[in-house]
């Protein structure tokens, strides 16, 4: 399929066309970049580094109602994800899309999660290649990703200066090309080659790296290693590293009373860094301190997940490094894992 | 300026004492200009200690964050002291914790750092976004000098200074066993102009302002966890049966969370600003805390964390206490 281009002058028009769907795009809330539903094309802020909260929240919302109930009534008003309608997430970074492809494996593993999978089915992902790395702590290339990576994406846009080069990567992406037929034009013939070179250049600008070979196999043997105490000593036990991680997917389910006699069952993000995450009904906590919780976070990403799904549950977006209040740095931890004996 | 040789020597001496378990200080971070908390457990660890204007963390939080596991049968609890480095502002957290009888003075050994100001790391990050190699920041007169990649850059102090430092009343720690440098005289004061200004808005304007901010909250609880005054052994937020606060993340619960926390800090917040610093979505929490701080000071002539002998404000009653705002 021929490559297309979207002139920057027509981006507003294209977003207008896409707003017949549920359109999600990066936008500014004060100076913070967040993904949100866009009603007016002017709200979209595409010239951004990366969002603070990953786009995962539109596949796996931080809080979602599963059903509502009324005391004394056997009827449950179940959630119908269909009602959310077709969704386009426009302008997310390749790492965030790759993360969704990784998390898909979990939500379709021993049980097909109807909410997550239905939403994924209804969603088209339009990525924005990272011509420049969004932060010094990006390390996607160490995990098999790329600033121009297409994994998980339906369409990839590349900023060529005056226009975006648009490559449809899946059937959903091709369909989107048709939807935007009035805004897209044929791209110059040499753009494909140009984009390949830009991708190589962009990969070269990623400065942080880790050789992950052997880490998943090595981690189980380091269970009692003293490194965990050391790397977790400064941990505050907050949820920044997990909530802002595009691959973290743990949730809790709670019943919440809304009005007298009415309530809902909902699920919400949970974090293995929280103390009560593993507290048993008896009061016993098998992960009693931040040491065990930090060890779990690293093991889950770099050992259990690859063990089960053949892929490391980390895409190297760098958010956990950039935003940790006490500079706990996952690459520093992994370096220590590599060095440990 | 803190003499690093002296600091490390002192740390070695302190950690070698039989009655000291650990020494909490700072060490260089993993990238850019960051510094991070250091937990010195033996004399060899002391060589990495630093103190620079990048040492923004309030280490007093770690005294109350300590995790106490049940003592095993036949073992004795470890009652040795914890040594901690504190700036003027941080020392007030220790004072307030002790005012509230969180622990005994004998449990800690305080190494005070008279401080002329630290940077706002977000401002540093915005100005030098591409610096990956570990750099250094020093305060020289009215300039911060940033060294990185073999080069040096001078930036006017006010451009990178943390807001709290521009109105710091207590640059020299108010509690210490030893000072690591000469005392620093008060060089600034707080006129609460920002609080007065924000207070002028209508209720609708205030709500629109906070609604935008609270809507961003992801309830990671980093503000609570980093707060040196948030040390309840059992926080209502972690209680699920019954749920005192819903786990749902929406504007209603988020607003309730932040407003409740601000109330719980009235007369207790010592304005270290850590909550606002750590917030990943830039919620200006200190605007709430400073409003309460200002009210408490005006109404009761009380500043939290300034005197260990003071009883906590909310556990005292004086006949002349103002009550005209109650009814």
HADDOCK unambig.tbl for C-alpha pairs under 7 A between the chains (distance, minus, plus):
assign (segid A and resid 32 and name CA) (segid B and resid 281 and name CA) 6.34 0.50 0.50
assign (segid A and resid 62 and name CA) (segid B and resid 249 and name CA) 6.83 0.50 0.50
assign (segid A and resid 63 and name CA) (segid B and resid 248 and name CA) 5.64 0.50 0.50
assign (segid A and resid 63 and name CA) (segid B and resid 249 and name CA) 5.99 0.50 0.50
assign (segid A and resid 136 and name CA) (segid B and resid 130 and name CA) 6.00 0.50 0.50
assign (segid A and resid 136 and name CA) (segid B and resid 132 and name CA) 5.95 0.50 0.50
assign (segid A and resid 233 and name CA) (segid B and resid 39 and name CA) 6.93 0.50 0.50
assign (segid A and resid 234 and name CA) (segid B and resid 37 and name CA) 6.06 0.50 0.50
assign (segid A and resid 236 and name CA) (segid B and resid 225 and name CA) 5.84 0.50 0.50
assign (segid A and resid 236 and name CA) (segid B and resid 226 and name CA) 6.27 0.50 0.50
assign (segid A and resid 237 and name CA) (segid B and resid 225 and name CA) 6.83 0.50 0.50
assign (segid A and resid 238 and name CA) (segid B and resid 220 and name CA) 5.68 0.50 0.50
assign (segid A and resid 238 and name CA) (segid B and resid 221 and name CA) 5.57 0.50 0.50
assign (segid A and resid 238 and name CA) (segid B and resid 222 and name CA) 4.75 0.50 0.50
assign (segid A and resid 238 and name CA) (segid B and resid 225 and name CA) 6.23 0.50 0.50
assign (segid A and resid 239 and name CA) (segid B and resid 220 and name CA) 4.25 0.50 0.50
assign (segid A and resid 239 and name CA) (segid B and resid 221 and name CA) 6.59 0.50 0.50
assign (segid A and resid 239 and name CA) (segid B and resid 222 and name CA) 6.77 0.50 0.50
assign (segid A and resid 240 and name CA) (segid B and resid 220 and name CA) 5.61 0.50 0.50
assign (segid A and resid 240 and name CA) (segid B and resid 222 and name CA) 7.00 0.50 0.50
assign (segid A and resid 243 and name CA) (segid B and resid 220 and name CA) 6.98 0.50 0.50
assign (segid A and resid 256 and name CA) (segid B and resid 246 and name CA) 6.93 0.50 0.50
assign (segid A and resid 268 and name CA) (segid B and resid 248 and name CA) 6.61 0.50 0.50
assign (segid A and resid 276 and name CA) (segid B and resid 238 and name CA) 6.82 0.50 0.50
assign (segid A and resid 289 and name CA) (segid B and resid 67 and name CA) 6.52 0.50 0.50
assign (segid A and resid 323 and name CA) (segid B and resid 280 and name CA) 6.16 0.50 0.50
assign (segid A and resid 325 and name CA) (segid B and resid 278 and name CA) 5.16 0.50 0.50
assign (segid A and resid 326 and name CA) (segid B and resid 36 and name CA) 5.66 0.50 0.50
assign (segid A and resid 326 and name CA) (segid B and resid 37 and name CA) 6.73 0.50 0.50
assign (segid A and resid 327 and name CA) (segid B and resid 29 and name CA) 6.53 0.50 0.50
assign (segid A and resid 327 and name CA) (segid B and resid 36 and name CA) 5.84 0.50 0.50
